[in-house]
């Protein structure tokens, strides 16, 4: 896989989760392959655990971003061209499946400060989604090869 994509996807203080990174990188592999790719091969290329990758791919499948073929020659492939898959779609597809740390702030969920923080977080997420909707898997791949 393109090392520029790996570098671009490393955290630089952004709110991008591991689920999202694996999803995007997996989609890049599928786009580069242009054909079906097994979870074992993808996990090896991503240096990720195959079970985790399959969980991520299942979320992308539910969102109709990838399709899966079962069986010995099975694997995943893009449901539509990389030019038609926005990063916002990918983010939303995997967001619901990410584990949430309920112990981070066990008290005060209805306190004014927490409610205000939740509003700011929702506003930040809207900005993130707006930015991600302007980029596709294909444009990210192009950007990674041009920038690096």
N, C-alpha and C positions, 0 to 999 in steps of 0.2 A: 504494500500500500504506500501511497505517496507520503514521504516523510514530512512534507510541508503541511499536509492535513493534520498529521500527528502534532506538529508544533503549534499549529493554529488552534487546535482543540485543547491545549493545555491551559489550565486555569491561570488567569492573570487577575484574580480578584473579581471575577464575574460570577453571577449566580447560576452558572451552568452546571448541572448535575452529572454524575457519572453515568446515569441511565441515558441522558441526552447525548453525551459524548459517544458512548458505545453505539447508540442508535444511528447517529450521523456517520460515524466511521464505518459501521456495518453497511449502511446504504451506499456509501462511497465505494466500498468493495464490490457491492452488487452492480453499481453503475459501471465501474471499471471492467468488471468481468463480462457484463452484458448477457449473462446467462445464469442458470441456476447455480447456486453455491451452497455447499453443505455447512451446517453449523460448526462442525469440527474444523473445517478449513478456515471459516471466518474467525472462529475463536482463536485459532493458532495465529492468524495474521494480526488479530487485535490484541494478542496477549491477554485474553480474557477467558474466564471459565465458561465452558460450553453451556452449562445449565443456566448461568446468568444471561448469556447471549440469547438463548432460546426464550427466556422470559421477556427480554426486550423485544425480540422479534415477534413474539405472540402479541404484544401490545401494538406493534406496527401492523400486524396482520388484522387485528380488530379495527384498526383505523383505515383499512384498505390502502395501506402504503406499500406493503409487501404481500406476496402470495406465497404459500407454502405447498410443496409437493411432498407427500409422504412416501416412505419406502426406501429401498436400498439405494436408489439413485435420486433420492429426494434432497430437498434443500429449500432455499429461499430465492426469490427473484422479485424485481421491482414490479409493482402492479401497474405502474405507468412510467413514462420517461422521467429521468432525473430533473429535467427542465420544468416539470409540472409538480414537483414535490417541494413545498416550502418548508423552511426550517421551523416556522410556527406550527405547522401540522405535526411535525416530528416531536416538537416540544410538548404539545398538548397530548399527543398519543402516549408518551411515556410518563408524563407528569402524574397521572392518576395512580400509576402502579408503584411509584417510588415510596419507600418506607418513610414515615414521618416520625420524628422524635417527639413523642408526647411528653417526655420528662424534661424537655428543655426549659419550660416555664410552667410548672405544675399549678401555680396559683395565678389569679388575676386575669382570667380570660375575659371577664366582663368589666374590668376596670377601665376607666376613661383612657388611661395611658395605653393599655393594650389595644383598645378599640382604635385609637388614633394611629398606633403603629400598624395595625392591620390595614387601615385605609391607605397609609403610605406604601405598604408592601403591595397592595392591590394596584395602586397607581404605577409603581415601578414595574410590576409584571405586565401591565398594559403597554407600557413603553417598550419593554422587552419583546412582547408579542408583535408590536407594530414593526419593530426593526427586523425581527426574524421573518415576518411575512414578506419582506422585501428581498429575501434571499432564498434560492433554491439549492438543492444538492448540487446541481450542475454549476450554478454560479459560484458556490463555495469551492468546488473543485478547480474551476478556472481561476478564481482569486488566489487560491493556494499555489498554483503553478506560476502565476504572474508575479506574486509578491515574494516568492521564495526561490 
